[in-house]
Amino acid sequence: MEEQKMRTNKRGFGAGFVSGLICCLFIVLAGFGAQYLYDNVLVQVYQNPLQADMTEYDSVLNDRSLNKINAIEAIIENHYYQIDDVTNMQLEEGLYRGLVAALNDPYAQYFTEAELSSANDRIEGIFFGIGALISYDEEMELAVISGIIGGGSASESDLREGDYIVKVDDVDVTFYTSTEVVALVRGQENTIVSLTVYREGAPDYLVFELVRKRVDRRTVEYGVTEDENIGYIYISEFDNVTIGHFIEALNDLKELGIRGLILDLRSNPGGNINSVTAIARQILPKGLIVYTEDRQGHREEYTCDGRRELEIPLTVLVNEHSASASEILAGAIQDHNKGTIIGQKTFGKGVVQRIINMSDNTAVKLTVSTYFTPLGRSLGDVGVIPDVEIELDREAYYTEGIDNQLNYAMSLLKELIY
């Protein structure tokens, strides 16, 4: 097996950087913990306040629905056993959440003012939570840990990627979406949240008591192999800060004279479309990166001028939790034949969300378009099929610290270099 020990770059990360990094990350970190607990979405932020014009469409707010809302409210007021524990604001927010939930779209969400502020912090790379990433497994119908982030309390515990969340504190979250689970995991800094998880092979449920805390983190980590010929860059998600981090990493590695590069997108849930396309422009030749189409058929293209095309061999690692923006990047690299995709089929999220702000500092996140790779592929449900499919040997990883996917990528690059 190829030695996984890597040396730091000139900025002084310390010897054995990537070896330590990989052990901390498990399949390397990925995209949300009480706001690290990121849904698998591609986010575009629409900054203008929304002033809804109710005359443009048939509204669900009519005499019949308003009368029924009043009737339900009266029934609750007169008969609900714990009425003193419910505020009018909670009931009002429930109306808004229910309207969005009726779309039956796992990526759609209503944000309160506090939730919107937290979401914006996440986009800026600021997180409050346990340091874990949560996705939704449609087959299991459970939220699942899709990555562990260094610096959070999850990384200090035995919580693992692939653990299915059954309870958050005393709330049974079976059938809850990842967004709903995230909302329960969030909380005030330095408070404790309990996660009950199902782990395949474990004799019983496992319970983790985790402290919520602020984690300011980089979304990019990097290093070089011992022979200094192969560079390694891991991207955990595509936030606003990721562009600068990636350019810094790539420039440092180039100055060290690398002759091949491993780009690790495993368990990366996505992020901001402007971030991922800016990074693609550091790698791809001239041409299309991705394009989107909305329900009116309007097409928006994101292109690359090719002036910074990567001129060394490239391998890209992906897995079943690589989603959205990470699929855009992997799909574009594959379509341009710019690198070898290695690992497991990606998540298959082929749609774009937009956060639309309203004048009262709340917002709605909606699916607004579909995206396509340069060759016109829609990745929804299909995902990116690796050029080389290889499953992670989890037993070897946990017991011996051996990452067989990474080792294969390194071996392939050595064949191309020497």
Backbone torsions as a table, in degrees:
resi	resn	phi	psi	omega
1	MET	NA	141.6	-179.9
2	GLU	-67.0	135.1	177.2
3	GLU	-60.7	133.4	-177.8
4	GLN	-97.4	12.0	-177.2
5	LYS	-78.8	131.1	179.6
6	MET	-129.0	148.7	-178.2
7	ARG	-95.6	153.6	-178.9
8	THR	-78.2	166.4	175.9
9	ASN	-84.5	-174.5	-172.0
10	LYS	-70.3	-10.4	-179.3
11	ARG	-83.2	-1.4	168.6
12	GLY	85.0	55.8	176.0
13	PHE	-82.7	-17.6	-179.1
14	GLY	104.0	147.3	-177.3
15	ALA	-64.3	151.8	-179.9
16	GLY	70.6	27.4	-172.9
17	PHE	-57.1	-56.2	-174.0
18	VAL	-71.2	-31.3	175.2
19	SER	-58.1	-48.4	177.2
20	GLY	-66.5	-38.6	-179.3
21	LEU	-60.1	-48.5	-176.6
22	ILE	-63.4	-42.1	180.0
23	CYS	-62.5	-34.9	179.6
24	CYS	-74.3	-33.3	-168.5
25	LEU	-86.1	-31.0	-166.2
26	PHE	41.7	108.4	-173.1
27	ILE	54.4	26.2	177.5
28	VAL	62.3	154.7	-177.5
29	LEU	-66.7	169.0	179.6
30	ALA	-154.5	-179.3	-171.0
31	GLY	-70.6	NA	NA
32	PHE	NA	112.0	173.9
33	GLY	-94.4	157.5	-161.9
34	ALA	-18.4	20.1	155.4
35	GLN	169.9	3.2	156.9
36	TYR	-79.8	-22.2	-175.6
37	LEU	-75.9	83.9	-168.2
38	TYR	-92.3	133.7	172.5
39	ASP	-74.2	164.5	179.5
40	ASN	-81.7	82.6	-177.7
41	VAL	-137.0	154.6	170.3
42	LEU	-99.7	116.2	-171.1
43	VAL	-103.6	129.0	164.5
44	GLN	-117.2	132.1	-177.1
45	VAL	-101.7	120.0	178.0
46	TYR	-96.6	115.6	-166.9
47	GLN	-85.4	-18.5	-174.0
48	ASN	-78.8	138.0	177.2
49	PRO	-60.9	144.9	-179.5
50	LEU	-93.3	124.9	172.6
51	GLN	-112.9	99.4	-173.3
52	ALA	-70.7	134.3	176.1
53	ASP	-104.3	102.0	-173.3
54	MET	-73.5	-8.1	-177.8
55	THR	-83.6	-9.7	-173.1
56	GLU	-85.7	-8.6	-177.3
57	TYR	-155.9	164.4	175.9
58	ASP	-72.7	120.5	-175.8
59	SER	-88.9	147.2	173.0
60	VAL	-74.5	-12.7	176.9
61	LEU	-87.4	90.2	177.0
62	ASN	-127.8	-179.9	-176.2
63	ASP	-57.2	-40.4	-177.3
64	ARG	-66.5	-47.9	-177.5
65	SER	-69.1	-37.5	178.2
66	LEU	-65.1	-40.1	177.1
67	ASN	-63.3	-38.5	-179.6
68	LYS	-69.7	-38.9	176.2
69	ILE	-60.2	-44.4	178.4
70	ASN	-60.8	-40.2	-179.6
71	ALA	-66.2	-44.2	179.1
72	ILE	-63.4	-40.8	178.7
73	GLU	-61.3	-41.3	179.0
74	ALA	-66.1	-39.7	178.3
75	ILE	-62.1	-44.3	177.9
76	ILE	-60.7	-46.8	-177.4
77	GLU	-61.0	-37.7	-173.8
78	ASN	-89.3	-22.2	-170.6
79	HIS	-126.7	-18.3	-174.8
80	TYR	-69.8	129.6	-172.7
81	TYR	-64.1	-39.5	-175.3
82	GLN	-107.3	41.5	-175.2
83	ILE	-59.3	-29.9	-178.7
84	ASP	-68.8	-16.0	-179.0
85	ASP	-91.6	1.0	-176.0
86	VAL	-118.8	130.9	177.9
87	THR	-98.9	160.3	176.2
88	ASN	-61.2	-34.8	179.3
89	MET	-63.7	-40.3	177.9
90	GLN	-63.0	-41.2	178.8
91	LEU	-66.8	-39.4	179.0
92	GLU	-64.5	-45.3	178.3
93	GLU	-63.4	-32.2	177.1
94	GLY	-61.9	-34.4	176.3
95	LEU	-62.9	-45.5	-178.1
96	TYR	-67.0	-43.5	179.9
97	ARG	-63.4	-39.3	-179.0
98	GLY	-65.1	-37.4	179.5
99	LEU	-62.9	-43.2	179.2
100	VAL	-72.1	-38.5	-179.5
101	ALA	-63.4	-27.7	-179.3
102	ALA	-65.4	-15.5	176.3
103	LEU	-69.4	-17.2	-178.9
104	ASN	56.5	37.8	179.3
105	ASP	-111.7	116.2	-176.2
106	PRO	-64.1	-14.8	-177.7
107	TYR	-99.8	-8.8	-179.7
108	ALA	-81.5	145.4	-176.5
109	GLN	-159.4	143.0	169.0
110	TYR	-95.9	133.2	179.4
111	PHE	-109.9	127.1	166.2
112	THR	-71.4	174.1	179.5
113	GLU	-59.2	-43.6	-179.5
114	ALA	-66.8	-40.0	-179.7
115	GLU	-67.6	-36.9	178.1
116	LEU	-65.7	-41.9	178.1
117	SER	-61.4	-41.3	178.9
118	SER	-65.6	-40.2	178.5
119	ALA	-64.4	-40.1	178.3
120	ASN	-65.9	-37.4	175.2
121	ASP	-60.0	-41.9	-179.8
122	ARG	-61.3	-43.7	179.7
123	ILE	-62.8	-31.7	179.0
124	GLU	-85.1	0.9	177.2
125	GLY	88.4	18.0	178.2
126	ILE	-111.4	129.0	-174.1
127	PHE	-132.5	148.7	174.1
128	PHE	-127.5	121.2	179.5
129	GLY	164.7	-151.4	-173.4
130	ILE	-99.4	-8.6	-179.2
131	GLY	80.7	41.8	176.1
132	ALA	-134.1	155.1	-179.7
133	LEU	-110.6	134.4	-175.0
134	ILE	-121.6	129.9	173.1
135	SER	-120.8	-176.7	178.6
136	TYR	-121.2	127.8	178.1
137	ASP	-96.5	107.2	-175.0
138	GLU	-66.4	-33.2	-179.3
139	GLU	-68.3	-44.4	179.3
140	MET	-81.2	-19.1	-175.6
141	GLU	58.1	42.4	178.7
142	LEU	-140.2	149.7	169.6
143	ALA	-70.7	145.3	-174.9
144	VAL	-134.7	143.4	174.3
145	ILE	-70.1	118.7	-177.6
146	SER	-105.4	-0.9	177.1
147	GLY	178.3	157.0	177.8
148	ILE	-118.9	132.1	-174.8
149	ILE	-105.8	129.3	178.2
150	GLY	-60.8	141.0	177.4
151	GLY	100.6	-13.8	178.0
152	GLY	-100.0	170.8	-178.2
153	SER	-69.3	-24.1	178.6
154	ALA	-62.3	-37.3	-178.6
155	SER	-70.4	-17.7	178.7
156	GLU	-90.9	-4.3	179.5
157	SER	-109.4	-173.5	177.9
158	ASP	-97.9	14.5	175.2
159	LEU	-61.2	137.2	-173.1
160	ARG	-129.9	157.4	169.5
161	GLU	-61.8	138.5	-178.5
162	GLY	96.0	-8.1	174.7
163	ASP	-74.3	129.6	179.7
164	TYR	-92.8	131.4	-175.8
165	ILE	-86.5	120.5	-179.1
166	VAL	-100.3	-39.7	179.7
167	LYS	-138.4	145.6	167.3
168	VAL	-116.6	114.7	-167.5
169	ASP	54.9	-122.3	-179.1
170	ASP	-101.7	10.7	-176.6
171	VAL	-93.8	121.5	174.7
172	ASP	-73.1	117.1	-174.8
173	VAL	-105.7	20.5	173.6
174	THR	-57.9	131.1	-178.6
175	PHE	74.6	-1.0	175.8
176	TYR	-71.9	146.1	174.5
177	THR	-75.0	166.3	177.8
178	SER	-61.5	-37.0	179.4
179	THR	-62.1	-42.4	-179.9
180	GLU	-68.1	-37.4	177.8
181	VAL	-67.4	-41.4	177.9
182	VAL	-56.9	-43.5	-178.3
183	ALA	-60.9	-34.4	179.1
184	LEU	-76.2	-34.3	-179.0
185	VAL	-72.3	-31.4	178.2
186	ARG	-61.3	155.4	176.6
187	GLY	176.4	-173.9	-178.0
188	GLN	-71.1	149.9	179.5
189	GLU	-59.1	140.4	177.2
190	ASN	72.0	12.4	171.2
191	THR	-95.0	164.6	-175.1
192	ILE	-106.6	136.9	173.6
193	VAL	-122.8	139.2	-179.3
194	SER	-103.7	127.8	175.4
195	LEU	-113.0	125.6	171.7
196	THR	-102.6	123.5	-173.5
197	VAL	-126.7	153.6	170.9
198	TYR	-102.8	127.0	178.0
199	ARG	-120.7	126.2	179.7
200	GLU	-56.8	129.2	179.5
201	GLY	93.6	-17.6	179.4
202	ALA	-78.4	142.7	-176.6
203	PRO	-70.2	-19.5	-177.6
204	ASP	-154.8	172.8	175.1
205	TYR	-61.6	149.4	176.5
206	LEU	-109.9	142.2	-178.3
207	VAL	-119.5	130.9	179.9
208	PHE	-123.7	127.9	174.8
209	GLU	-99.0	113.1	-171.0
210	LEU	-122.8	140.8	-179.3
211	VAL	-92.4	129.2	174.8
212	ARG	-78.0	132.9	177.0
213	LYS	-155.6	163.5	178.3
214	ARG	-76.5	133.9	176.6
215	VAL	-129.0	109.0	173.2
216	ASP	-89.7	117.6	-172.5
217	ARG	-136.0	157.6	170.8
218	ARG	-82.1	145.9	177.0
219	THR	-94.7	-0.6	-180.0
220	VAL	-131.7	132.5	173.0
221	GLU	-127.6	149.8	-175.8
222	TYR	-157.3	163.4	178.6
223	GLY	-172.9	-173.5	177.9
224	VAL	-130.8	160.6	176.0
225	THR	-73.2	170.4	-176.3
226	GLU	-60.9	-33.8	-179.7
227	ASP	-84.6	1.4	173.2
228	GLU	68.2	9.3	-178.2
229	ASN	-93.7	-21.2	-177.4
230	ILE	-119.4	123.5	176.5
231	GLY	-93.0	159.2	-179.2
232	TYR	-136.1	127.0	175.5
233	ILE	-128.7	125.8	174.6
234	TYR	-109.4	130.9	176.0
235	ILE	-115.0	119.4	-177.3
236	SER	-80.8	-34.1	174.9
237	GLU	-170.1	170.7	-173.8
238	PHE	-107.4	85.0	176.7
239	ASP	-99.0	178.0	179.5
240	ASN	-60.5	-32.5	-177.6
241	VAL	-79.7	-12.5	-172.0
242	THR	-67.0	-34.3	-176.7
243	ILE	-58.1	-52.5	-179.5
244	GLY	-62.5	-40.9	179.0
245	HIS	-61.5	-42.5	-177.7
246	PHE	-67.5	-45.4	-179.6
247	ILE	-61.6	-41.3	176.8
248	GLU	-59.9	-46.1	-178.8
249	ALA	-63.0	-47.4	-177.0
250	LEU	-64.9	-42.0	179.5
251	ASN	-64.1	-41.9	178.8
252	ASP	-62.8	-42.3	-179.4
253	LEU	-67.1	-38.1	177.4
254	LYS	-63.7	-40.1	178.7
255	GLU	-64.6	-26.4	177.5
256	LEU	-81.6	-3.9	174.0
257	GLY	82.0	28.9	180.0
258	ILE	-61.8	149.3	-179.5
259	ARG	-114.9	-1.8	176.0
260	GLY	-157.0	157.2	-175.9
261	LEU	-137.1	135.2	170.5
262	ILE	-104.5	121.8	175.4
263	LEU	-106.4	116.5	-174.7
264	ASP	-102.3	112.6	178.5
265	LEU	-114.6	16.3	-178.4
266	ARG	-64.2	134.2	179.5
267	SER	62.7	16.3	175.2
268	ASN	-81.2	117.3	-173.3
269	PRO	-83.5	-8.5	179.1
270	GLY	122.5	-143.2	-179.1
271	GLY	142.1	-138.6	-170.5
272	ASN	-86.3	129.6	-177.3
273	ILE	-64.6	-34.0	178.8
274	ASN	-67.4	-33.6	178.6
275	SER	-67.9	-48.5	-176.2
276	VAL	-68.8	-35.9	179.2
277	THR	-71.5	-33.3	175.8
278	ALA	-64.1	-38.5	177.6
279	ILE	-69.7	-39.0	177.7
280	ALA	-59.0	-32.7	-179.8
281	ARG	-70.0	-12.8	175.0
282	GLN	-88.0	-3.5	-172.5
283	ILE	-126.1	-43.3	-165.4
284	LEU	-85.5	158.5	171.3
285	PRO	-76.0	176.7	-179.8
286	LYS	-61.3	134.8	177.5
287	GLY	145.7	-164.2	-175.7
288	LEU	-80.0	138.9	173.5
289	ILE	-96.9	-50.8	-178.1
290	VAL	-164.5	155.1	170.7
291	TYR	-137.9	153.8	-179.1
292	THR	-120.3	153.5	174.5
293	GLU	-133.8	129.9	178.7
294	ASP	-93.8	-173.6	-173.9
295	ARG	-69.7	-19.3	174.9
296	GLN	-86.7	-1.8	-178.8
297	GLY	84.5	7.3	177.8
298	HIS	-67.6	129.6	-177.0
299	ARG	-107.1	131.3	175.1
300	GLU	-120.4	127.2	-175.9
301	GLU	-108.5	142.9	173.2
302	TYR	-117.5	121.1	-171.7
303	THR	-121.8	167.5	179.4
304	CYS	-126.1	137.6	-180.0
305	ASP	-86.7	-8.1	175.3
306	GLY	77.8	4.0	-175.1
307	ARG	-72.4	-19.4	-179.1
308	ARG	-118.7	27.0	-177.6
309	GLU	-54.0	134.4	178.7
310	LEU	-69.5	130.5	-173.3
311	GLU	-109.4	14.6	179.1
312	ILE	-121.0	158.3	179.0
313	PRO	-58.0	143.9	-174.2
314	LEU	-133.3	135.7	167.7
315	THR	-121.8	147.0	-176.7
316	VAL	-127.2	124.4	179.5
317	LEU	-96.2	130.8	178.1
318	VAL	-137.2	162.5	173.0
319	ASN	-147.4	-170.9	-173.8
320	GLU	-68.9	-13.2	178.2
321	HIS	-101.2	1.8	173.8
322	SER	-76.7	120.5	-170.4
323	ALA	-140.7	161.2	167.8
324	SER	56.9	-114.0	-176.2
325	ALA	-60.9	-33.8	177.6
326	SER	-67.6	-30.9	175.3
327	GLU	-71.8	-34.4	175.5
328	ILE	-59.5	-47.5	-178.1
329	LEU	-67.2	-47.3	-180.0
330	ALA	-63.3	-40.9	179.7
331	GLY	-65.3	-38.3	178.7
332	ALA	-68.3	-42.3	177.9
333	ILE	-61.5	-41.0	179.8
334	GLN	-66.8	-45.2	-178.8
335	ASP	-64.8	-33.4	178.9
336	HIS	-86.6	1.3	-179.1
337	ASN	53.9	42.3	-175.1
338	LYS	-97.1	-9.5	-179.9
339	GLY	-169.1	169.5	179.7
340	THR	-99.5	122.8	178.9
341	ILE	-87.5	127.3	-174.3
342	ILE	-128.5	140.3	174.3
343	GLY	131.6	-133.1	-177.2
344	GLN	-121.4	157.2	-179.9
345	LYS	-53.3	136.0	-176.1
346	THR	-77.6	176.3	-170.5
347	PHE	-59.0	-42.8	-179.1
348	GLY	89.9	53.7	177.5
349	LYS	-110.5	103.5	-172.7
350	GLY	-104.7	20.4	-176.8
351	VAL	-122.8	160.3	-175.9
352	VAL	-114.5	135.8	173.8
353	GLN	-106.5	154.9	174.1
354	ARG	-131.6	135.1	172.7
355	ILE	-89.3	118.2	-176.9
356	ILE	-109.6	112.4	-177.2
357	ASN	-77.4	146.2	174.7
358	MET	-113.4	165.3	-169.4
359	SER	-69.7	-13.4	178.7
360	ASP	-99.0	20.0	177.6
361	ASN	68.8	19.1	167.5
362	THR	-103.1	177.9	-177.7
363	ALA	-158.4	165.0	173.9
364	VAL	-126.4	133.4	173.6
365	LYS	-102.6	122.1	-176.5
366	LEU	-129.6	150.2	170.0
367	THR	-74.5	125.9	-172.9
368	VAL	-120.7	-16.0	-178.2
369	SER	-163.9	171.2	174.4
370	THR	-110.1	146.6	177.2
371	TYR	-113.3	155.9	-177.5
372	PHE	-134.0	145.3	176.7
373	THR	-72.5	170.9	-178.8
374	PRO	-53.4	-32.5	179.8
375	LEU	-90.7	11.2	174.4
376	GLY	85.5	17.1	179.1
377	ARG	-81.7	132.5	169.1
378	SER	-94.1	127.5	-173.3
379	LEU	-95.1	1.1	179.2
380	GLY	-57.8	125.0	-179.6
381	ASP	69.1	-27.0	-177.7
382	VAL	-85.4	-46.1	-177.9
383	GLY	75.2	-176.6	175.2
384	VAL	-92.1	121.6	176.8
385	ILE	-86.5	118.9	-177.8
386	PRO	-60.0	150.3	171.9
387	ASP	-66.8	-34.0	175.2
388	VAL	-126.1	109.4	-180.0
389	GLU	-87.6	121.8	179.6
390	ILE	-147.1	125.0	-177.9
391	GLU	-84.0	142.7	177.2
392	LEU	-66.0	131.6	173.4
393	ASP	-82.3	92.0	-174.2
394	ARG	-65.2	-37.2	-180.0
395	GLU	-61.4	-46.3	179.1
396	ALA	-66.1	-35.1	-179.3
397	TYR	-65.5	-48.4	-174.5
398	TYR	-76.0	-34.2	-175.9
399	THR	-89.2	-30.4	-175.0
400	GLU	-123.3	-4.9	-178.8
401	GLY	71.3	23.4	-178.6
402	ILE	-96.8	124.8	178.1
403	ASP	-105.8	96.1	-173.9
404	ASN	-67.2	-29.6	177.8
405	GLN	-67.8	-45.1	177.8
406	LEU	-63.3	-42.4	179.7
407	ASN	-61.0	-39.7	178.7
408	TYR	-64.3	-43.7	179.5
409	ALA	-60.0	-40.7	179.1
410	MET	-66.7	-42.0	179.8
411	SER	-63.4	-41.7	179.5
412	LEU	-62.9	-42.7	179.2
413	LEU	-64.0	-39.0	178.7
414	LYS	-62.6	-37.3	176.7
415	GLU	-63.1	-36.0	-178.3
416	LEU	-77.0	-29.7	-175.8
417	ILE	-81.5	-44.4	-170.9
418	TYR	-98.3	NA	NA
